[in-house]
Amino acid sequence: GSKVGEAARETDEKHGIVEKIKNAFACGWSRVRRFDEEHKATEKVKDTMSDVGQKTVEFEKKHHVGENILEGIQNGVNFLLVKLRDTTGKNSCNGNNSS
């Protein structure tokens, strides 16, 4: 192995760094779980997200925002197509309208 790897292994064997990291993580995770159990944070987040999703659907059904945006895009594309046809029809290179 490399000298760096060997040095890291030796340091870990002397000081138990990996074990300390594992213990710190386990302790921290335990605190997070305990906090969640006491305050029901996960359930509150789930409920809030569900409520937001439901409110979004209700808003869309009432105001048709997505539908209106898509209709606006379609109208814009149609406008551009008409303008493009008008422009290319006047300056056609197929021999019908060439100068």
Contact map, one row per residue, 1 for C-alpha under 8 A:
111011000000000000000000000000000000000000000000000000000000000000000000000000000000000000000000000
111111000000000000000000000000000000000000000000000000000000000000000000000000000000000000000000000
111111100000000000000000000000000000000000000000000000000000000000000000000000000000000000000000000
011111110000000000000000000000000000000000000000000000000000000000000000000000000000000000000000000
111111111000000000000000000000000000000000000000000000000000000000000000000000000000000000000000000
111111111100000000000000000000000000000000000000000000000000000000000000000000000000000000000000000
001111111110000000000000000000000000000000000000000000000000000000000000000000000000000000000000000
000111111111000000000000000000000000000000000000000000000000000000000000000000000000000000000000000
000011111111100000000000000000000000000000000000000000000000000000000000000000000000000000000000000
000001111111110000000000000000000000000000000000000000000000000000000000000000000000000000000000000
000000111111111110000000000000000000000000000000000000000000000000000000000000000000000000000000000
000000011111111111000000000000000000000000000000000000000000000000000000000000000000000000000000000
000000001111111110000000000000000000000000000000000000000000000000000000000000000000000000000000000
000000000111111100000000000000000000000000000000000000000000000000000000000000000000000000000000000
000000000011111110000000000000000000000000000000000000000000000000000000000000000000000000000000000
000000000011111111110000000000000000000000000000000000000000000000000000000000000000000000000000000
000000000011101111111000000000000000000000000000000000000000000000000000000000000000000000000000000
000000000001000111111100000000000000000000000000000000000000000000000000000000000000000000000000000
000000000000000111111110000000000000000000000000000000000000000000000000000000000000000000000000000
000000000000000111111111000000000000000000000000000000000000000000000000000000000000000000000000000
000000000000000011111111100000000000000000000000000000000000000000000000000000000000000000000000000
000000000000000001111111110000000000000000000000000000000000000000000000000000000000000000000000000
000000000000000000111111111000000000000000000000000000000000000000000000000000000000000000000000000
000000000000000000011111111100000000000000000000000000000000000000000000000000000000000000000000000
000000000000000000001111111110000000000000000000000000000000000000000000000000000000000000000000000
000000000000000000000111111111000000000000000000000000000000000000000000000000000000000000000000000
000000000000000000000011111111100000000000000000000000000000000000000000000000000000000000000000000
000000000000000000000001111111110000000000000000000000000000000000000000000000000000000000000000000
000000000000000000000000111111111000000000000000000000000000000000000000000000000000000000000000000
000000000000000000000000011111111100000000000000000000000000000000000000000000000000000000000000000
000000000000000000000000001111111110000000000000000000000000000000000000000000000000000000000000000
000000000000000000000000000111111111000000000000000000000000000000000000000000000000000000000000000
000000000000000000000000000011111111100000000000000000000000000000000000000000000000000000000000000
000000000000000000000000000001111111110000000000000000000000000000000000000000000000000000000000000
000000000000000000000000000000111111111110000000000000000000000000000000000000000000000000000000000
000000000000000000000000000000011111111111000000000000000000000000000000000000000000000000000000000
000000000000000000000000000000001111111110000000000000000000000000000000000000000000000000000000000
000000000000000000000000000000000111111100000000000000000000000000000000000000000000000000000000000
000000000000000000000000000000000011111110000000000000000000000000000000000000000000000000000000000
000000000000000000000000000000000011111111110000000000000000000000000000000000000000000000000000000
000000000000000000000000000000000011101111111000000000000000000000000000000000000000000000000000000
000000000000000000000000000000000001000111111100000000000000000000000000000000000000000000000000000
000000000000000000000000000000000000000111111110000000000000000000000000000000000000000000000000000
000000000000000000000000000000000000000111111111000000000000000000000000000000000000000000000000000
000000000000000000000000000000000000000011111111100000000000000000000000000000000000000000000000000
000000000000000000000000000000000000000001111111110000000000000000000000000000000000000000000000000
000000000000000000000000000000000000000000111111111000000000000000000000000000000000000000000000000
000000000000000000000000000000000000000000011111111100000000000000000000000000000000000000000000000
000000000000000000000000000000000000000000001111111110000000000000000000000000000000000000000000000
000000000000000000000000000000000000000000000111111111000000000000000000000000000000000000000000000
000000000000000000000000000000000000000000000011111111100000000000000000000000000000000000000000000
000000000000000000000000000000000000000000000001111111110000000000000000000000000000000000000000000
000000000000000000000000000000000000000000000000111111111000000000000000000000000000000000000000000
000000000000000000000000000000000000000000000000011111111100000000000000000000000000000000000000000
000000000000000000000000000000000000000000000000001111111110000000000000000000000000000000000000000
000000000000000000000000000000000000000000000000000111111111000000000000000000000000000000000000000
000000000000000000000000000000000000000000000000000011111111100000000000000000000000000000000000000
000000000000000000000000000000000000000000000000000001111111110000000000000000000000000000000000000
000000000000000000000000000000000000000000000000000000111111111100000000000000000000000000000000000
000000000000000000000000000000000000000000000000000000011111111111000000000000000000000000000000000
000000000000000000000000000000000000000000000000000000001111111100000000000000000000000000000000000
000000000000000000000000000000000000000000000000000000000111111100000000000000000000000000000000000
000000000000000000000000000000000000000000000000000000000011111110000000000000000000000000000000000
000000000000000000000000000000000000000000000000000000000011111111110000000000000000000000000000000
000000000000000000000000000000000000000000000000000000000001001111111000000000000000000000000000000
000000000000000000000000000000000000000000000000000000000001000111111100000000000000000000000000000
000000000000000000000000000000000000000000000000000000000000000111111110000000000000000000000000000
000000000000000000000000000000000000000000000000000000000000000111111111000000000000000000000000000
000000000000000000000000000000000000000000000000000000000000000011111111100000000000000000000000000
000000000000000000000000000000000000000000000000000000000000000001111111110000000000000000000000000
000000000000000000000000000000000000000000000000000000000000000000111111111000000000000000000000000
000000000000000000000000000000000000000000000000000000000000000000011111111100000000000000000000000
000000000000000000000000000000000000000000000000000000000000000000001111111110000000000000000000000
000000000000000000000000000000000000000000000000000000000000000000000111111111000000000000000000000
000000000000000000000000000000000000000000000000000000000000000000000011111111100000000000000000000
000000000000000000000000000000000000000000000000000000000000000000000001111111110000000000000000000
000000000000000000000000000000000000000000000000000000000000000000000000111111111000000000000000000
000000000000000000000000000000000000000000000000000000000000000000000000011111111100000000000000000
000000000000000000000000000000000000000000000000000000000000000000000000001111111110000000000000000
000000000000000000000000000000000000000000000000000000000000000000000000000111111111000000000000000
000000000000000000000000000000000000000000000000000000000000000000000000000011111111100000000000000
000000000000000000000000000000000000000000000000000000000000000000000000000001111111110000000000000
000000000000000000000000000000000000000000000000000000000000000000000000000000111111111000000000000
000000000000000000000000000000000000000000000000000000000000000000000000000000011111111100000000000
000000000000000000000000000000000000000000000000000000000000000000000000000000001111111110000000000
000000000000000000000000000000000000000000000000000000000000000000000000000000000111111111000000000
000000000000000000000000000000000000000000000000000000000000000000000000000000000011111111100000000
000000000000000000000000000000000000000000000000000000000000000000000000000000000001111111110000000
000000000000000000000000000000000000000000000000000000000000000000000000000000000000111111110000100
000000000000000000000000000000000000000000000000000000000000000000000000000000000000011111110000100
000000000000000000000000000000000000000000000000000000000000000000000000000000000000001111111000110
000000000000000000000000000000000000000000000000000000000000000000000000000000000000000111111111110
000000000000000000000000000000000000000000000000000000000000000000000000000000000000000000111111110
000000000000000000000000000000000000000000000000000000000000000000000000000000000000000000011111110
000000000000000000000000000000000000000000000000000000000000000000000000000000000000000000011111110
000000000000000000000000000000000000000000000000000000000000000000000000000000000000000000011111110
000000000000000000000000000000000000000000000000000000000000000000000000000000000000000011111111111
000000000000000000000000000000000000000000000000000000000000000000000000000000000000000000111111111
000000000000000000000000000000000000000000000000000000000000000000000000000000000000000000000000111
